[in-house]
């Protein structure tokens, strides 16, 4: 189902619900062999990486949902 828009729609809905619940940020993780190029398209930034599983990486992404109050 890649490139059909389903993933982007799921992310948008999850973020909308998170904001409704008062969440100010979110994080996701994926593996280097799955979809590390997918999340940056939606504003996610890498904040951590593990050398796991062998010969691959687990990549952690974060995104601020609400602007910080001054």
C-alpha positions in Angstrom: 0.0 0.0 0.0 3.0 2.3 -0.2 2.6 5.6 -1.9 -1.2 5.4 -1.7 -1.5 8.1 0.9 -2.7 5.8 3.7 0.4 6.3 5.9 0.2 10.1 5.6 -3.5 10.0 6.4 -2.8 7.9 9.5 -0.1 10.2 10.7 -2.4 13.3 10.2 -5.2 11.7 12.1 -2.9 10.5 14.9 -1.5 14.0 15.3 -4.9 15.6 15.2 -6.1 13.3 18.0 -2.9 13.9 20.0 -3.4 17.7 19.8 -7.0 17.2 20.9 -5.8 15.3 24.0 -3.3 18.1 24.8 -0.1 16.4 23.6 2.6 18.9 22.6 4.9 16.5 20.8 5.2 13.0 19.5 7.8 10.4 18.6 7.9 7.3 16.4 10.5 4.8 15.6 11.3 2.6 12.6 14.1 0.4 11.3 16.6 1.3 8.6 15.2 -1.4 6.4 11.6 -0.2 6.7 10.9 3.5 6.1 13.4 6.0 7.5 12.7 8.4 4.6 9.0 8.4 5.3 8.8 10.4 8.5 10.9 13.4 7.6 8.3 14.2 4.9 5.9 15.0 7.7 8.2 17.1 9.8 9.8 14.5 12.0 13.5 14.8 13.0 15.9 12.1 14.1 16.8 12.3 17.7 18.3 8.9 18.3 19.6 5.7 16.7 20.6 2.3 17.9 22.7 -0.3 16.1 19.9 -3.0 16.3 19.0 -5.4 14.8 22.4 -6.7 13.6 23.5 -4.9 10.4 20.6 -2.4 10.7 19.5 0.5 12.8 16.5 1.4 14.9 15.8 5.1 14.2 13.8 7.4 16.6 12.0 10.5 15.3 10.3 13.4 17.1 8.0 16.2 16.1 6.6 19.2 18.1 2.8 19.4 17.6 2.2 22.6 19.5 4.3 25.7 19.7 5.9 26.4 23.0 4.2 29.1 25.0 6.5 32.0 25.9 
